[in-house]
Amino acid sequence: MIGRQIRTFAVLLALAGPLAAVAAAQTATPAPALRASVTVTSDIVRIGDLIENAGPVADVAIFRSPDLGTRGAVATERIVEAIRPHQLIDIDTRGLAEVIVTRQSRAITAPEISARVAQALSGQFGFGAAQNISVNFDRDVRTLQVEPSATGELQVLGLAYDPRSAHFDVTFDLPSSAQLHRQPARYTGTAIETVAAVAVEHPVEHGEVLKASDLTILRRPKSEGGAISVVGDAVGLAARHQLRPDQPLHAADLMKPEIVQRNDTVTIVYQAPGLVLTLRGQAQAAGALGDSIGVLNAESKRVVQGIVVAPGRVTVAAVITHVVDNAPQPAPESAAEPTERPE
């Protein structure tokens, strides 16, 4: 009797081990749960993208992905309904009403596309370097979205340019992108070559001396030409007339700064060999360094011409007078009269 009881206990003990292991395994397996947001790289959404711990059905496709570079919301009820046939039960929805699905992509921006057009035109049709080509599209250019695995740069399938109208027509492909390879991107617009042109940042009045901080660089069509292209060439010069922003500066717009103003009291310096004489005078006109202006001599009340050599200082060179002898020239000696013949 006691032996039978011992054998029964041993059998029960032997069965308890596997059952406990199964229970422990079931307890250790995390329950499937809904994700709040996911990012996918392919054109389909799988169960494992939406559900954590999806197990053997994780790779089963149930939805189409949003377009490249976009996102969409999927209601929780739709997800649960789509998963039900695949025997995945007891999903923890975490109280979520929807799941946000984002389609990953590589973005090729409008500036990148513009630069690629300039690069395609560079060295052709009379164009120079790509960085000097200004591109304007006929319509707004949206960012190109291609597969994240698509590498390389846009390849030119076709390019046309009319120098008279400056109009271009270009088609791009990206061999590593299945989507763009199926449907190449075409762009039209105008392209012109530009050069640097110096302009003022703010309105500048007549006579104001320009500083580097007053100036900026614009890009202007190369065909316009003639503008000052280096900031340093304008610094230190004065405005010959009012200057406005966004207007390229030309040499005729600038002058040397006027260091003597009209009606200023100035020092007149007369210079002659071995003699320097200074007098007070009044400037009859404004003048820059090296300009010739009229100056009224305060003592003689006569206006003389002088050269502006410094602020408030004008040099007048002495006039060297050459004495000319106006006396009549002596008559040449007369030839001797012939001697009368005696009768």
Buried (B, 14 or more C-beta within 10 A) or exposed (E): EEEEEEEEEEEEEEEEEEEEEEEEEEEEEEEBBBBEEBEBEEBEBBBBBBBBBBEEBBEBBBBEBBEBBEBBEBEBEEBBEBBEEBEBEEBBBEEBEBBBBBBBBBEBEBEBBBBBBBBBBBEEBEBBEBEBBBBEBEEEBEEBBBBBEBEEEBBBEEBEBEEEEBBBBBBBBBEBBEBBBEEBBEBEBBBBBBBBBBBBEEEBEEBBBBEEEBBBEBBBEBEEEEBBBEBEBBBEBBBBEEBEEEBBBEEEBBBBBBBBBEEBEBBBBBEEEEEEEEBEBBBBBBBBBEBEBBBBBEEEEEBBEBBBBEEBBBBBEEEEEEEEEEEEEEEEEEEEEEEEEEE
